[in-house]
Amino acid sequence: MKKTNRQRGISFSVLTMLFGLMLAIQFQTIQEPIVRDTRDMWELREDIKREQQLQVDLLSEIRKYDEIIEAYKEEENQNPEVALNETLNVLKEEAGLTEVNGRGIIITIDQLFSEEIIGKQIQHISPDLLKRLINELNSYEAEDISIQNRRIINSTVIRDINGQTKLDNYSLHTYPIIIKVISENADKLYNRMNASTTDEDFAIDNLKLTVSEPQDNITIPAYDDAIRVRNMEPAEIEKGEK
């Protein structure tokens, strides 16, 4: 009988906890209504298209590096120094450590109205606005980008420091700001940028966005700052390995 009462007590405690948990979940649901996706059909299609393109790009990158690995394996036995140098050159190019030339466009960011007209000082370009433009260019298949003749790489930092927008340690405090972009399909990039509404976002901050027609010979310099590598260390060579 005592055992039965004990079992009933445990069951009652468990039911009480479950009931309290259900009340807590219900209360949270009431306090935090579900946020509905307000994107329309066209926006959803564009998002799906961007995700599909990203998947294609990733598969292309994987295929490219697989080819590099296979080529390295073939040359390793014949001439390991040549294989290492070729791999090193490819990695330098991918990391933005070499100068590149190609077809692309030039984007100019300048003041929309002068300080005399608007009656106040022109603000520096917003880091968020600049990052949004770079992300858009990348989504439109930009390959290499420079801002004020400074190369943009994966580790480039754009941020606000004491009221000034800085590209790594370089201050963007003068206009016009020149952005050079190289793309495998410069015409497609040009058409997409002309159809984009990004210039409206810049106009809100009193900035004018001008996109040049595709040009055949655009030069983007190599990244000239030190690249800091974190969370990496040399691998230990086990016995029997060369």
N, C-alpha and C positions, 0 to 999 in steps of 0.2 A: 504493500500500500504506500509505503514511504517512497519507494522507487517510482511509483506512478505519479505521485504528487510532485516529485522532483522533475520528472519528464514533462509534466504539465507546466511547471514553472519555467523550464527552459523554453518550451514551445511558446509560452506567453511572451517571454522576453524577446524571442526571435521575431514573433509577429509584431510586437510593439516597435522594434527597430525597423522592420520593413515598412510599417505604417508611417513612422516618422520620416523615413527616407523618401517615400512616395509623396508625402506632404511637402518636403523640401524641394523635390524636383518640380512639383506642380507650382509651388510658389515662385521658383526661379523662372519657370516658363512664363508665368504671368508678368513677372517683373521685367523679363528680357524677351520681348516679342521677336519672332523670327524675321530676320531682314531678308526681304525678297530681292531677287535679282531683277533689276529694272532695265537691263539691257534689251534692246529690241532685236529683231531677227537679223538685221544687217550687221549689227555690232557683234552678235554671237558668231555669225559666219566669218567675220574678219578675225575674231579671236581664234576660231578653229583653224582658219587658214594660216595664221601666224604660228600656231602650235605645230601644224603639219609641216610647215617650212622649217621650223626649228628641228623637228625630228629628221627631216631630210638632210639638213646641214650636219647634224650630229653623226648620222650614218655615213655621210661623205667624209667627215673627219676621221672616223674610225677606219674606214676603208683606206684612207690615205696613209695613216700611221701603220696599218697592217702591211701596206706595200713597202713602206720604209723599213720595217722590221725584216721583211722577206729579203729585200735588197741588201740589207746589212748582213744577214746570215749568209747570203751567197758570196759577198765580197770579203767576209770576215776571214775565211781560210786563205783566200788568194792574196788580198792586200788589206790588212786590218786598218792601217793608217789612212788609206783613202776612204774606207767606209766610215771611219770616225769623223774625218773632216767633212765629208758630205752630210752626215747626220748633224754635225755641229752647225753647218751653214744653214740647213733647213730649220733647225731650232732657232737660230738667231733671226732668221727671216720671220718665223712665226711669232717670236717674242717682240718684234718691232725694233730690233737692234741694227737693222740695215736700212739704207736709203732705198726708197721704192719710187718707180716712175710708172705712170699709166694714165688711162683715160678716166675722167671723172668730172666733178663739178666744184665750183667755188661758191661758198655761202658767205655773204657779208651781213654782219649785224651792226646797225648804226642807230643813231638817235632819230626818232620819228619827228619830234618837234624840239626846237632849241629851248634853252633855259629862259631866253627872253620872252618866248611866246607863252610857255606854260607858267612862268613866274616862280619857278622853284628849281633847286639843283637837281640835275639828272642823277639818278641812282645807278649804282653798279649793277651789272647783269646778275640776276639771281642764280645761285648754284643749281637749284632745283629745275629752273627753266633750261639751263644749259645741259644738264644731265638728261632731261626729257628729250631734248633735240638729238643728243648723241644716241640715246636708246632708239629713237625713231629711225635715225640713219642706219643703225645696225639692223633693225627689223626690215629695212629696205635693201639689205644685202650690201651694205658698205663694207669694204675690205680694209682700208687704211684711212685714218683720220688724223688731221693735225689742226690745232687751234693756235693762232698767232705763231705759226711755224714751229710748234712744239708737238711732238708725236703723242698720240693717245694710245695707251696700251691697257691691258687688263688690270694692272695694278695702279693706274692713274687715279688720283684722288682729286675731286672737285668739291670744295667746301668754303664756308664763310669763316674767315679769321679776322676778328676785330672790325667787322663791317666791310671787309674787302673779300671779293671772290677770288680764290686762288686755285690755280691748276698745278697740283703738287705744291711747289714753293714759288710759283710764278704768279704774280698779281695781274688780274685782268681789270685794269682800271682806266683804260683809254679806248676810245672808239675811233675808227671802226674795228670790229673784231672779225678776222678773216679765218674761215674754216675751209680747209681743203679736204676733199673726199675722193678716194679712188674706188671704183667699183668695176666688176667684170661686165656689168650691163649699165653703163652710165646713162643711157637714154631712158631706161626704165626707172632708174633712180631719180632722174630729172623730172619725169612725168609725175611720179608719186609725190615728190616734194611740192610740185606746183599744185597738185590736187589736195594737198594736206591743209588743215586748218591751223597748223602750228603758228603761222604768222599772226593769227588773231590773238593767241596767247602772248606773243611778244608785244603786240600793239597795246595790250592792257598795261604793260610796263613801259610804254612810250619808246618802244624799240621797233625798228623796221628790219624785216628779214628779206634779203634779196638773193635769189638763186640764179647763178649764171647758166648759160647753155653748156652742154657737154663739151669739154676740151680734150684734145688728144694727148697733150703732154703736161701732166701735173706731177710735180715732184714733192714728195713728203719725206722729211728728214728722218734719220734714225733717232731713236730715243737715246738721249745723252746723259741721263741721270743714272745713279747707281740703283740697281734692282735688288731689293732686300728679300731674301728667301727665308721664310720662317717655317718652323716645325719640320725641318728636314735635316738629316745628318748622314754622313757617309755610311754605306752598308759595310758590315764586317765580312771579310773574305774568309770563307770556311776552308778547312784543309782539303787539298785536292783540287781547288778552283784556281784559275789563273786570272 
